[in-house]
Amino acid sequence: MDWKIFASTFITIFLAEMGDKTQFAALAASSQTKSTVTVLIAVLLALGLAGTMGVLFGRYLSQLLSVQILRYISGSLFILLGVWVLTHKN
């Protein structure tokens, strides 16, 4: 295992998730039930699946596109999602 890559990935993902909407969704879900273990398991599985999909899809896309293009695409999608969240009405 490459511990340098592990550490940089862990720190990056951990800091990116702090205060993220996912964390607030988990907080809201756990505040509505006494079954916090169920919510914890659901959150861990959902984040694990989303992360797995990101890693596998990123690996596949890296064979088709350059890293620079992937950065622009992911950054643009992040901005578009943010605009959608700000303008979406419930």
MDTraj code that builds the backbone (N, CA, C; nanometers):
import mdtraj as md
import numpy as np

residues = "MET ASP TRP LYS ILE PHE ALA SER THR PHE ILE THR ILE PHE LEU ALA GLU MET GLY ASP LYS THR GLN PHE ALA ALA LEU ALA ALA SER SER GLN THR LYS SER THR VAL THR VAL LEU ILE ALA VAL LEU LEU ALA LEU GLY LEU ALA GLY THR MET GLY VAL LEU PHE GLY ARG TYR LEU SER GLN LEU LEU SER VAL GLN ILE LEU ARG TYR ILE SER GLY SER LEU PHE ILE LEU LEU GLY VAL TRP VAL LEU THR HIS LYS ASN".split()
xyz = np.array([
    [0.0847, -0.1177, 0.0000],
    [0.0000, 0.0000, 0.0000],
    [0.0888, 0.1235, 0.0000],
    [0.0499, 0.2205, -0.0791],
    [0.1226, 0.3473, -0.0844],
    [0.0625, 0.4410, 0.0205],
    [0.1311, 0.4523, 0.1348],
    [0.0781, 0.5288, 0.2476],
    [0.0704, 0.6785, 0.2200],
    [0.1569, 0.7286, 0.1339],
    [0.1521, 0.8709, 0.0990],
    [0.0229, 0.9026, 0.0233],
    [-0.0110, 0.8181, -0.0732],
    [-0.1367, 0.8364, -0.1477],
    [-0.2560, 0.8162, -0.0546],
    [-0.2486, 0.7151, 0.0323],
    [-0.3558, 0.6914, 0.1282],
    [-0.3791, 0.8141, 0.2150],
    [-0.2722, 0.8677, 0.2724],
    [-0.2846, 0.9823, 0.3631],
    [-0.3387, 1.1054, 0.2910],
    [-0.2872, 1.1345, 0.1734],
    [-0.3341, 1.2539, 0.1030],
    [-0.4793, 1.2382, 0.0593],
    [-0.5183, 1.1183, 0.0170],
    [-0.6576, 1.0940, -0.0216],
    [-0.7493, 1.1039, 0.0998],
    [-0.7104, 1.0407, 0.2096],
    [-0.7911, 1.0442, 0.3315],
    [-0.8121, 1.1876, 0.3795],
    [-0.7042, 1.2631, 0.3874],
    [-0.7135, 1.4016, 0.4367],
    [-0.7993, 1.4865, 0.3433],
    [-0.7793, 1.4718, 0.2128],
    [-0.8571, 1.5495, 0.1160],
    [-1.0059, 1.5185, 0.1264],
    [-1.0409, 1.3901, 0.1276],
    [-1.1816, 1.3508, 0.1351],
    [-1.2414, 1.3915, 0.2696],
    [-1.1680, 1.3700, 0.3776],
    [-1.2186, 1.4061, 0.5105],
    [-1.2482, 1.5553, 0.5193],
    [-1.1550, 1.6382, 0.4751],
    [-1.1766, 1.7830, 0.4811],
    [-1.2881, 1.8280, 0.3874],
    [-1.2993, 1.7649, 0.2708],
    [-1.4050, 1.8012, 0.1762],
    [-1.5429, 1.7657, 0.2304],
    [-1.5514, 1.6612, 0.3105],
    [-1.6808, 1.6172, 0.3633],
    [-1.7228, 1.6920, 0.4898],
    [-1.6291, 1.7565, 0.5577],
    [-1.6642, 1.8286, 0.6801],
    [-1.7592, 1.9432, 0.6467],
    [-1.8755, 1.9435, 0.7093],
    [-1.9725, 2.0489, 0.6858],
    [-2.0423, 2.0368, 0.5517],
    [-2.0261, 1.9239, 0.4850],
    [-2.0883, 1.9007, 0.3553],
    [-2.2361, 1.8683, 0.3750],
    [-2.3133, 1.8809, 0.2679],
    [-2.4567, 1.8529, 0.2772],
    [-2.4823, 1.7093, 0.3190],
    [-2.3906, 1.6178, 0.2871],
    [-2.4056, 1.4783, 0.3289],
    [-2.4028, 1.4676, 0.4807],
    [-2.3127, 1.5417, 0.5425],
    [-2.3026, 1.5389, 0.6878],
    [-2.4293, 1.5966, 0.7515],
    [-2.4826, 1.7026, 0.6932],
    [-2.6055, 1.7621, 0.7458],
    [-2.7252, 1.6705, 0.7241],
    [-2.7284, 1.5977, 0.6121],
    [-2.8360, 1.5014, 0.5871],
    [-2.8301, 1.3887, 0.6909],
    [-2.7095, 1.3424, 0.7222],
    [-2.6939, 1.2380, 0.8237],
    [-2.7374, 1.2902, 0.9606],
    [-2.7036, 1.4134, 0.9907],
    [-2.7447, 1.4749, 1.1176],
    [-2.8964, 1.4827, 1.1258],
    [-2.9595, 1.5261, 1.0171],
    [-3.1057, 1.5372, 1.0152],
    [-3.1714, 1.4001, 1.0293],
    [-3.1181, 1.3010, 0.9591],
    [-3.1753, 1.1658, 0.9665],
    [-3.1630, 1.1084, 1.1062],
    [-3.0489, 1.1271, 1.1688],
    [-3.0292, 1.0695, 1.3027],
    [-3.1087, 1.1444, 1.4092],
    [-3.1413, 1.2695, 1.3832],
    [-3.2192, 1.3448, 1.4820],
    [-3.3665, 1.3049, 1.4799],
    [-3.4105, 1.2349, 1.3763],
    [-3.5509, 1.1971, 1.3624],
    [-3.5803, 1.0560, 1.4118],
    [-3.4807, 0.9896, 1.4662],
    [-3.5017, 0.8510, 1.5108],
    [-3.4139, 0.8193, 1.6302],
    [-3.4533, 0.7179, 1.7037],
    [-3.3696, 0.6691, 1.8131],
    [-3.2770, 0.5580, 1.7638],
    [-3.2949, 0.5159, 1.6398],
    [-3.2157, 0.4076, 1.5819],
    [-3.0932, 0.4645, 1.5106],
    [-3.0026, 0.5208, 1.5888],
    [-2.8852, 0.5845, 1.5302],
    [-2.7904, 0.4844, 1.4646],
    [-2.7891, 0.3612, 1.5133],
    [-2.7027, 0.2593, 1.4523],
    [-2.7498, 0.2318, 1.3098],
    [-2.8809, 0.2270, 1.2884],
    [-2.9356, 0.2053, 1.1542],
    [-2.8951, 0.3187, 1.0615],
    [-2.9065, 0.4419, 1.1110],
    [-2.8672, 0.5583, 1.0306],
    [-2.7176, 0.5528, 1.0017],
    [-2.6363, 0.5190, 1.1016],
    [-2.4922, 0.5102, 1.0822],
    [-2.4565, 0.4069, 0.9757],
    [-2.5179, 0.2902, 0.9825],
    [-2.4900, 0.1851, 0.8834],
    [-2.5315, 0.2313, 0.7443],
    [-2.6484, 0.2953, 0.7334],
    [-2.6956, 0.3445, 0.6039],
    [-2.6006, 0.4498, 0.5476],
    [-2.5541, 0.5411, 0.6330],
    [-2.4613, 0.6461, 0.5895],
    [-2.3292, 0.5847, 0.5437],
    [-2.2753, 0.4914, 0.6211],
    [-2.1488, 0.4275, 0.5844],
    [-2.1598, 0.3515, 0.4528],
    [-2.2693, 0.2787, 0.4346],
    [-2.2878, 0.2042, 0.3102],
    [-2.3060, 0.2982, 0.1911],
    [-2.3851, 0.4043, 0.2095],
    [-2.4081, 0.4995, 0.1008],
    [-2.2787, 0.5692, 0.0617],
    [-2.2021, 0.6163, 0.1596],
    [-2.0759, 0.6834, 0.1299],
    [-1.9747, 0.5862, 0.0694],
    [-1.9747, 0.4635, 0.1190],
    [-1.8847, 0.3627, 0.0631],
    [-1.9179, 0.3318, -0.0823],
    [-2.0463, 0.3179, -0.1129],
    [-2.0879, 0.2903, -0.2499],
    [-2.0575, 0.4093, -0.3410],
    [-2.0883, 0.5297, -0.2938],
    [-2.0602, 0.6495, -0.3742],
    [-1.9098, 0.6637, -0.3991],
    [-1.8297, 0.6393, -0.2965],
    [-1.6844, 0.6467, -0.3123],
    [-1.6317, 0.5411, -0.4071],
    [-1.6855, 0.4207, -0.3956],
    [-1.6445, 0.3117, -0.4847],
    [-1.6769, 0.3453, -0.6300],
    [-1.7968, 0.3971, -0.6516],
    [-1.8358, 0.4355, -0.7870],
    [-1.7445, 0.5456, -0.8401],
    [-1.7110, 0.6415, -0.7548],
    [-1.6216, 0.7488, -0.7965],
    [-1.4836, 0.6979, -0.8351],
    [-1.4302, 0.6072, -0.7551],
    [-1.2972, 0.5514, -0.7831],
    [-1.2986, 0.4714, -0.9132],
    [-1.3964, 0.3839, -0.9281],
    [-1.4020, 0.3002, -1.0476],
    [-1.4299, 0.3824, -1.1731],
    [-1.5235, 0.4761, -1.1636],
    [-1.5560, 0.5599, -1.2780],
    [-1.4386, 0.6509, -1.3121],
    [-1.3705, 0.7023, -1.2096],
    [-1.2522, 0.7857, -1.2325],
    [-1.1411, 0.7081, -1.3004],
    [-1.1245, 0.5849, -1.2595],
    [-1.0223, 0.4981, -1.3214],
    [-1.0531, 0.4753, -1.4689],
    [-1.1812, 0.4492, -1.4974],
    [-1.2236, 0.4269, -1.6362],
    [-1.2066, 0.5549, -1.7189],
    [-1.2519, 0.6682, -1.6655],
    [-1.2417, 0.7944, -1.7393],
    [-1.0970, 0.8376, -1.7611],
    [-1.0101, 0.8041, -1.6678],
    [-0.8700, 0.8433, -1.6825],
    [-0.8033, 0.7733, -1.8006],
    [-0.8600, 0.6644, -1.8450],
    [-0.8082, 0.5956, -1.9626],
    [-0.8552, 0.6618, -2.0920],
    [-0.9637, 0.7401, -2.0822],
    [-1.0208, 0.8052, -2.1998],
    [-0.9838, 0.9529, -2.2111],
    [-0.9691, 1.0197, -2.0962],
    [-0.9475, 1.1643, -2.0937],
    [-0.8247, 1.1996, -2.0106],
    [-0.7675, 1.3162, -2.0370],
    [-0.6517, 1.3611, -1.9581],
    [-0.6981, 1.4071, -1.8193],
    [-0.6040, 1.4099, -1.7269],
    [-0.6336, 1.4528, -1.5904],
    [-0.6849, 1.5971, -1.5897],
    [-0.6269, 1.6826, -1.6721],
    [-0.6689, 1.8226, -1.6782],
    [-0.8153, 1.8343, -1.7210],
    [-0.8558, 1.7589, -1.8219],
    [-0.9954, 1.7620, -1.8675],
    [-1.0875, 1.7090, -1.7579],
    [-1.0462, 1.6030, -1.6886],
    [-1.1266, 1.5495, -1.5785],
    [-1.1434, 1.6517, -1.4668],
    [-1.0407, 1.7288, -1.4396],
    [-1.0505, 1.8345, -1.3372],
    [-1.1522, 1.9402, -1.3771],
    [-1.1486, 1.9816, -1.5036],
    [-1.2454, 2.0812, -1.5511],
    [-1.3879, 2.0269, -1.5462],
    [-1.4042, 1.9028, -1.5870],
    [-1.5378, 1.8419, -1.5857],
    [-1.5907, 1.8309, -1.4423],
    [-1.5082, 1.7772, -1.3521],
    [-1.5545, 1.7587, -1.2146],
    [-1.5778, 1.8932, -1.1461],
    [-1.4920, 1.9910, -1.1715],
    [-1.5126, 2.1237, -1.1143],
    [-1.6400, 2.1886, -1.1658],
    [-1.6646, 2.1740, -1.2955],
    [-1.7864, 2.2303, -1.3549],
    [-1.9114, 2.1638, -1.2993],
    [-1.9074, 2.0309, -1.2851],
    [-2.0219, 1.9602, -1.2275],
    [-2.0457, 2.0025, -1.0827],
    [-1.9385, 2.0244, -1.0087],
    [-1.9504, 2.0692, -0.8703],
    [-2.0178, 2.2064, -0.8639],
    [-1.9759, 2.2972, -0.9512],
    [-2.0360, 2.4312, -0.9552],
    [-2.1829, 2.4224, -0.9967],
    [-2.2126, 2.3425, -1.0991],
    [-2.3513, 2.3278, -1.1433],
    [-2.4399, 2.2696, -1.0336],
    [-2.3885, 2.1728, -0.9601],
    [-2.4650, 2.1162, -0.8494],
    [-2.4908, 2.2222, -0.7427],
    [-2.3899, 2.3034, -0.7139],
    [-2.4073, 2.4112, -0.6167],
    [-2.5124, 2.5115, -0.6604],
    [-2.5117, 2.5489, -0.7873],
    [-2.6129, 2.6417, -0.8402],
    [-2.7506, 2.5780, -0.8312],
    [-2.7595, 2.4485, -0.8659],
    [-2.8875, 2.3793, -0.8576],
    [-2.9402, 2.3777, -0.7143],
    [-2.8534, 2.3481, -0.6180],
    [-2.8939, 2.3448, -0.4771],
    [-2.9425, 2.4828, -0.4327],
    [-2.8733, 2.5884, -0.4751],
    [-2.9129, 2.7241, -0.4356],
    [-3.0435, 2.7685, -0.4980],
    [-3.0744, 2.7203, -0.6177],
    [-3.1939, 2.7676, -0.6882],
    [-3.3106, 2.6711, -0.6804],
    [-3.2893, 2.5504, -0.6309],
    [-3.3956, 2.4501, -0.6240],
    [-3.4948, 2.4882, -0.5159],
    [-3.6201, 2.4845, -0.5508],
    [-3.7265, 2.5130, -0.4547],
    [-3.7939, 2.3815, -0.4154],
    [-3.8176, 2.3635, -0.2867],
    [-3.8859, 2.2414, -0.2396],
    [-4.0342, 2.2542, -0.2546],
])
top = md.Topology()
chain = top.add_chain()
for i, resn in enumerate(residues, 1):
    res = top.add_residue(resn, chain, resSeq=i)
    for name in ("N", "CA", "C"):
        top.add_atom(name, md.element.get_by_symbol(name[0]), res)
traj = md.Trajectory(xyz[None], top)
